[in-house]
């Protein structure tokens, strides 16, 4: 396929009413946010996350702090992250209140048993009928099958050294992570630690850093030991240049045997320097319609991977690097219209997989940047009041939760409405009560213009 050129708007800040520009700012206090609870039981709570709110960290406004402010009986350390939404993404978010609830929900996410639907508004008018058609046969390559997948792709699977953890170190790390659910610690990290049953979540960074530094220190010591053993010194036989036995080696035992040098680490992927490089080249194999699917539906199925030294993700059609993972998104066009003088399309997104930034990168690859996405659309997206990506519905089965069963589900309000073909997005206004009312009135006047 030919190189993709993403649709990027031409609007600037001067095109916007002042209230819209001001509303781009994140909330500064938990008191400024009206938190909506979608569903709750004694083990889990589902909320509607506002846009531009962080999941965790040392900040005044985070998801955890919002919950503690609205439910004083909760403690910050009791709230457990089950999954994540990006900073600028709003919508349905599930959090654990007990270890059992978080563990059951995390298991459902890991089994791909969770049903998720997102709403987004993208630049340009999307017309699936113009896309090529092929059989939709996506199958996710799970971590256990990566070796066969890499061999089929003509590459070598990543080599991971399993680092044993002593009983004392295990007790120290386990004490820091006692009672937290599995789900956020990747298979690679579990293998690195040598503990298949080890559990961690992202807000326990100290224990994670401890485990990584321990395993990395052990690997570094092994590397130094191998280099020392393979270094020729006086009184020891030198290795033969032709690959045969070393000259002067003692072949009656293992005393003169030289250890092979360690395998070189795989080269990291090149760092993209432009949005076009992040998006990759679109082809009929990555963006297509499927026979029998709805006429306004298409699929984006292409692996994505991390960018070295960057928090962004990139498209990697060949999955040629160890960190690249298969990803697939179903896209359904809901409505076409205009916004701030430019064409836009509202779409429904159904991700089959759950990679970081998957929806944003897949839509970039398809040629339609999400309105307000400064990460994958450039700084000109600051002209819009928010990134228009919203987790609309969430349904999580709880079969593994004793005494509960069934599922926990919730649906948020649709924030991307249209009036006579013009997008009129709902943008939260943060501030004190009287400030919020004044800002809402100002924004309403601006939208009527």
N, C-alpha and C positions, 0 to 999 in steps of 0.2 A: 504494500500500500504506500501511498505517497505521504510525505510528512504532514502531520496534522497542524493546523493553525487554529488555536483556540479563539473563540469569540469573546472579545473584551470590549466593554462599553467605552463610550467617550464622555460620560458625564463627569463633572467635577463638583467640588464642594459648593461653588457659587450657584449651582443649579438647585440647591436644596434649601428648604425653609430652615431657619436657624434652629428650631426645636428639634429637627431630625438629626442635625449634626451633633447637638448636645447629647441626645439620647444614645449616641454610640458609646459614650463613656460607661465603664463598668460601675456597678454599685460600690459605694465606699463603706457602707455600714450594713450589717445584717438587718437593722431596723428599717432600712429603705426597701426591702424586698417583701412582696406578698407571696408567700410560699403556698402552692396548691398541692394538696395530697390527693392522689388518684385512687389508691387502695392501700390497705394496711391489715396485718394480723399481728399476732404476738411475736412472730419471728422476722418479718420483713415489712418494709414500707416502700411504696412506689410514689414518687413525687414528680411534679413537672418542673424540671430544672430551667431556670431563666437563662437567657443567653449571656455570654461574657461573665460567667462565674466559674471559678476553678473547682476541680474536684477535691483537692486537698492541698496541703502545704502550709507554710508559715505566712498566711495572709489573713487580713481582717475578714474577708468574705469568702467562704468556701461552702461547698455543699454540706459538709459536716457541721460547720458553725451555724448554718441556716437551720438545720434540724434541731440543734441544741437550743437555739434561741426560741424556736416555735414549740419545742417539747422540753421544758426544763427538767423533766424526770430522766432524760437521756444524758449520758456522758459521752464526750467526744471519742474516748477510747472504745466505747461500746459499738460505735457505728462502723460497719465493715463494708468495704467496696466490693460489689459483686461483678460489676462491669463498669465501663467508663463512657462518657460522652466528651467530645472535644470542648475546649474552653468556650468557643463561640457557638456551639450547637445547643439548642434548647430541646425540651421535651421529656418524655417518659424515662425515668431513671429508677432502677431498683437498688435498694440498700439493705444490708443485713442488720438486724437488731440483736440476733443471737448467733452463736457459732453454728448451731445446727441448721438454722434457716439459711445462712450465707453459704454453708457447705452444699445444701440441697440445690440452691439456685445456681451456684457455680457449676455444679455437676450438669445441670440442664443446659447451661451455655456451652460447656465443653462437649456435650453430646449433640450439639446443634439441634436441640429440641425446642428452642425458644423461637417464637414467631415475632418478628420485628418489621415495622413499616415506618418509613420516613417520608416526609414531604420536603420538597426543595423547589426553589425557583432559580432557573438558569437563564443566562443570557442567550438571546436568539430564539427563533422558532424551530422547534425540533419536529422533524417529519420522518418517523420510522419507515414509512413506505419507500423511501429512497435508499434504504440500507439493503445490503445483500442478504440472502436467505440461506440458512444451512441448519443441519440437525443440531439441536441443543443437547449435547451429551457431556456436560461438565461433571467431572468427578473429582472431589477434593482429594489431594494426596496428603494423607495424614502423616505425622512425624515418623511412625513406625515403617512407612513405606518409602521414605525418602531415598534409601539406598538404591532400591530398584528403579525409582523415578530418575535419579541422577545417572544411573547406568544406561537407561533408555535414552536419556538426553545426550549421551556421549561424554558425560563429565564424571568426575570422581566425587563420591559423597563426602561431606565434611567429616573430618576426623576429630572426635572429641575424646579427650583423656578423662577417664573417670577418676576423680580425686577422692580417696577415702577420708573420712572424717573421724577423728578419734572420739572415744566416748566422752571425754571431758569437753571437747569442743562442741560436740553434739548437744550436751546438756546446756552449755552456755547459750547456744543459738536457739535451742528449743525453749528455754526460759523466756527469751525475748519474743517468741512467736506463739506462746502457749494459747491454744484455743482459737486461733484464727483459721479461716477456711482456705481450702485449696482453690486454685483457679487462676490466680494472677501470676504464680510462679511457673515459668514456661518449662516444657520438657527438657530443653537444653540446660536450664539452670538446675533442674533436679538431677540430670545426669552428671553435671559438673560437680555437684555436691555428693553424688553417690547415694542419694537418699530418695527412693521413689515415693515415699510417703510424706516427704517434707512439705509443709504448708507455709505460704507467705502471702502477704498483700502489700500493695505499694506504699502504704503509710507506715510500714515497718522498715524504713530504709536503713536504719542502723544495723539491723540483723542481716539484711541482704548484703550491705557493704562488707560486713564481717565475713560472711560466707564466701563472697567473691574474692576478697583479699586473701583469705586462707587458702582457697584453691589456687589462685594465681601465684601466691608465694610458694606453694608446693611445686607447681609446675616450673617456676623459675629455678628452684633448687635442683630439680631433676635435670633441667637444661644445663645448668652449670656443671653438674656432676658428669653428665654425658660428655660435655666439651672437655672436661678435665681428663676423663678416662680415654678419650680418643686422641688426646694431644701426645705426640711422641716426645719422650723424655729419655735422658741418657740411661743406658742399661736395659731399655725395653726394645723389643723388635719393632722394626719399621714395617708398615703395611706395604704389600707388593703393589706395584703400579698397574699390573695387568689383571688385578682382581683375584689372583691366586693366593696361596698361603703366605703369610708374612715371613720375611727373611729372619731366620733365627728363632722362629716361633716354637714353642714347646707343644708339639701335637699330641703328646701323651695325656694331656689334661686340658683344662680351660684357662690355664695361667696366661697363655699368650694370645688368647682370642680377643680381637678388637671389636668393640661395639659399633654397629652401623651409625652413621651420623643421623641426627633427627631430621624428619621430613620437613621441607620448607613450608611455611604457612601459606595458605592460598592468598593470592593477590586480592586486595579489596576492589570493589567495583569503582570505575571512574566517577568522579563527582560531577553531576550535571551542573551547568552554569546558567541555564535558561529554563523557562517554563516549557518550551517546546521539547527540550531534552527530558524533562520530568515526565511529560505526557507520552513520549515514545511515538512510534509510527502506528497509525491505525490500519487495520487490515480486515478483510472479510472473516478472518478467524477470531478476531477479538471483539468486534462490534457488529452485531447481526440480528436479523429476525429469525424466528423459529417457525417451522410449519405447524399450523394448528393453533398458534398463539393469537391473542387478540390483535387486531390490526394496528393499534396504537402502542404496542409493546415491543421492546427489543431487549437484548442482553449485552452486557459488557463483561467479558470473561477473559481476564489477562492477569498474570502474576504481578505482584508488586513487592518491592523491597525497600529497605532503608537506604538513605543517602549518607555516606560516611561523613562524620563531623557535622551533621545537620539533622534537625528534627523532622524534616519533610520526608515524604515517601516518593518513590518513582515507579514508573511502569517498567517491567522487565519481561518482555514477551517470551524470551528463551529460558527464563528461570535459571540463569547460568551461574548464580552466586548462592552460597549456602543459606543466606538470609532471605532469599526470594521465596514467596509462598503463593500458592494458587489462590485466586479470588474471583468471585462472580457476583454480579448484581443484575437483578431484573428491574427494568425501567419502564414505567407506563405513563404516557402523556395524559394529563388530566385537563389542561386548559392552556390556550395560547392567548396572549394579550400584550399589553404595553406597560411600561413603568418608567417614569421620568423621561419620556420621549423615545425610549428604545424598546425593541421587541424582547419579550420574555416568555418563558414556558414553565408552567407548574407541572411537576412530575411526582409520581409515587415511586419510591425506591424500596425494593425487597432484597436485602443482601442475603446471599446463601452462606457466605463466610463472614467473619468478623475481624478483618484486618484494620490496623490503625490507619486512619484517613482514607479508608477504602472508597467510600462514596464520593468524596471530593476528588480523589485521583482518577477514579473511573469516569466521572463526568468530564474531567479535564481531558482524558484520553479520547472520549467521544466527541470532543470539540465544543463543549458547552460548560463554561465556568459558572459555578454557583454565584449568584448575586451577593456581593459583600464579602467574598472570600479573599482576603488580602494575601493569604499564604500561597494560593495557587492561581490568583488572578492579578496580582500586582497591587501596588499601593493605591492605584486609582479606585480600587474597591472601597477605600475609606469614605468615598462620597456617599455611600449607602448606609442607612441607619443600623444595619446588623447583617451578619451572615445568615442567609435565608435557607438554613437547613434545620429541620425540626423532627425529633423522634415522635411520631404521631401515635402509634399503638405499640403495646408490649404485652405479650402473653407468655408466662413462665410456668411450666408444669412443676408441681411439687410432689411428685410421686414418692421421692425418697425421704420426705419429711414426715416422721412418725406422728400420727394423730392429726395430721392436717390433710394431706393429699390434695386432689383437685389441682387447681392452678390459681395464680394471682395475675390478674390482667387489668389493664387500664387504657383509656383513650383520652388524649388531651384535646383541647380546642384547636381547630385549624387556624393558624395565625396568618395564612396567606390567602385572603379572600379577594375576589374581583368584583368591581362595580362597573357595569357597562364596558367591560373589556379592559379596565384599568386596574392594575394591582393596587390594593390598599392594605398593606401588611400591618399587623398588630405589633407594635414595638413597645416593650415595657418601659415605663418612665420611672426611674428610681429617684427617691428623695423623700422628704417629710410629707405628711399628708397634704398640707396646703400647697407645697411646692409641686406635688404630683398633680393636683387638680389644675393648677395654673398651666403646667406643661402640657397636660392632656388637651386643654382648651386651645393652646397655641398650636399644638400639632394638628388638631382637628381643622383649624382655620387653614393651616398650610396644606393639608391634604385636599381641602375643597378648592384650593387654587389650581 
